Amino acid sequence: MSPPTEAAQVLAAVERFQQGLDQPYKMTPLGMWACSDPGELWELFQAVDLTRFRHLADLGSGDGRAVLLGSLLTQATGIEADPQLVAQGRALAQELGLSRASFILGDCRQEDLSPYDLLFIYPDKPLTWLEKMLPDPWEGRLLVYGAGFRPQGLRQLGALHAGRTLCTMWGR
Ligand SMILES: C[S@@+](CC[C@H](N)C(=O)[O-])C[C@H]1O[C@@H](n2cnc3c(N)ncnc32)[C@H](O)[C@@H]1O
């Protein structure tokens, strides 16, 4: 099924941005930027039904693609350490009129994660730091894109493929 017009516009804008790059990855102040596939993200967010969550945070939001797409379905915030990538996400959100998308420039390991009931991450490193940052008790969910790194101390609640990418859902 093709995405609705608004999602198609976001997907097209993200793809335009990506096509303009020499390389769709780089080292950033705190890690490595590589991008998730926007079509897979949209498929994932439909399958998970983002509308049942109040507020999504992308921990390491890169150019903001997950935030932009997620904001079509709920409030969405990206936390990213690279100023150019944050600026790119903000510019696309403004260009596309996505008022529910916002971005924080900073280290997601220093942020208060209690406002968010859905954490999304496409990890660039092991997730050993994450579990101790979660509020206790925590009723939220963690959605991990890709099978490279698993969170520790959390329960896996489900798994699904978005395109060719294995994604997993976690809770306490
Ligand atoms: C693999 S990329 C994923 C980008 C984006 N979420 C996506 O789906 O396309 C990981 C991103 O996390 C960022 N990152 C890594 N550690 C971070 C930290 N502690 N705080 C904020 N951003 C971080 C990197 O700069 C990079 O942009």
The ligand as an SDF file (V2000), in Angstrom:
LIG
                    3D

 27 29  0  0  0  0  0  0  0  0999 V2000
   23.0310    5.0280   13.3820 C   0  0  0  0  0  0  0  0  0  0  0  0
   22.6730    6.7710   13.4740 S   0  0  0  0  0  0  0  0  0  0  0  0
   20.8950    6.7500   13.4550 C   0  0  0  0  0  0  0  0  0  0  0  0
   20.2800    8.0490   12.9660 C   0  0  0  0  0  0  0  0  0  0  0  0
   18.7620    8.1010   12.9230 C   0  0  0  0  0  0  0  0  0  0  0  0
   18.1650    7.6910   14.1700 N   0  0  0  0  0  0  0  0  0  0  0  0
   18.1860    7.2680   11.8130 C   0  0  0  0  0  0  0  0  0  0  0  0
   17.3440    6.3920   12.0990 O   0  0  0  0  0  0  0  0  0  0  0  0
   18.5430    7.5150   10.6420 O   0  0  0  0  0  0  0  0  0  0  0  0
   23.0850    7.0920   15.1820 C   0  0  0  0  0  0  0  0  0  0  0  0
   23.0400    8.5450   15.5450 C   0  0  0  0  0  0  0  0  0  0  0  0
   23.1390    8.6540   16.9590 O   0  0  0  0  0  0  0  0  0  0  0  0
   23.9150    9.7790   17.2630 C   0  0  0  0  0  0  0  0  0  0  0  0
   24.4220    9.6190   18.6270 N   0  0  0  0  0  0  0  0  0  0  0  0
   25.2720    8.6490   19.0780 C   0  0  0  0  0  0  0  0  0  0  0  0
   25.4790    8.7640   20.4020 N   0  0  0  0  0  0  0  0  0  0  0  0
   24.7500    9.8520   20.7960 C   0  0  0  0  0  0  0  0  0  0  0  0
   24.5320   10.4620   22.0560 C   0  0  0  0  0  0  0  0  0  0  0  0
   25.0840    9.9900   23.1860 N   0  0  0  0  0  0  0  0  0  0  0  0
   23.7250   11.5480   22.1110 N   0  0  0  0  0  0  0  0  0  0  0  0
   23.1420   12.0350   20.9860 C   0  0  0  0  0  0  0  0  0  0  0  0
   23.3110   11.4900   19.7580 N   0  0  0  0  0  0  0  0  0  0  0  0
   24.0920   10.3990   19.6640 C   0  0  0  0  0  0  0  0  0  0  0  0
   24.9710    9.8280   16.1920 C   0  0  0  0  0  0  0  0  0  0  0  0
   25.5260   11.1170   16.0810 O   0  0  0  0  0  0  0  0  0  0  0  0
   24.1590    9.3860   14.9640 C   0  0  0  0  0  0  0  0  0  0  0  0
   23.6210   10.4800   14.2780 O   0  0  0  0  0  0  0  0  0  0  0  0
  1  2  1  0
  2  3  1  0
  2 10  1  0
  3  4  1  0
  4  5  1  0
  5  6  1  0
  5  7  1  0
  7  8  2  0
  7  9  1  0
 10 11  1  0
 11 12  1  0
 11 26  1  0
 12 13  1  0
 13 14  1  0
 13 24  1  0
 14 15  1  0
 14 23  1  0
 15 16  2  0
 16 17  1  0
 17 18  1  0
 17 23  2  0
 18 19  1  0
 18 20  2  0
 20 21  1  0
 21 22  2  0
 22 23  1  0
 24 25  1  0
 24 26  1  0
 26 27  1  0
M  CHG  2   2   1   9  -1
M  END
$$$$
